[in-house]
Amino acid sequence: MRQADVTRNTSETKIQIAINLDGTGKAELASGVPFLDHMLDQIARHGMIDLKVVAKGDTHIDDHHTVEDVGITLGQAFAKAVGDKAGITRYGHSYVPLDETLSRVVIDFSGRPGLEFNVPFTRARVGDFDVDLSIEFFRGFVNHAGVTLHIDNLRGINAHHQIETVFKAFGCALRMALELDPRASGVVPSTKGSL
């Protein structure tokens, strides 16, 4: 089973994450940031990943450290659960619409962290959530999962829709990339022989 449990404690946050890459999309989420929980639920549901997140952070200051550190810890959990990557498809992509909005996410479990984040947000906040924290989440994930990730919001005027389509597409792209390819059983998907 491709599962992992990771705990990360700092002076700013205390985070516990458990994932099952071969799950059914169940989520138990208590990050302390309601909008982040809503987005993590998209990853679980559309990625068919069982995900449990418990976080306690210095949200009395703001949500920055919690959102960033959840991204970091989730990236660590993915790296641990996917292991040597033998048999995975490796690449994943998805386009997701929501009303007027369309976003595209492309991922490569390359072992090389890289993020291209092109989301022209139409406003600074969605409720209490600072939209700039989206990139902090993905930067933390990318750097600790060791993936290359391209995120593009192609159109949209509603900032909630912009973020939600990105997270839904991310979940779908993860599902595609992590799918086990029966024709490549036990084979690392690289001409180098390792990722």
Buried (B, 14 or more C-beta within 10 A) or exposed (E): EBBBEBEBEEEBBBBBBBBBBBBEBBBBBEBBBBBBBBBBBBBBBBBBBBBBBBBBBBBEEBBBBBBBBBBBBBBBBBBBBBEEBBBBBBBBBBBBBBEEBBBBBBBBBBBEBEBEBEBEBBEEEBEEBBBEBBBBBBBBBBBBBBBBBBBBBEEBEBBBBBBBBBBBBBBBBBBBBBBEEEEBEEEBBEEEEEB
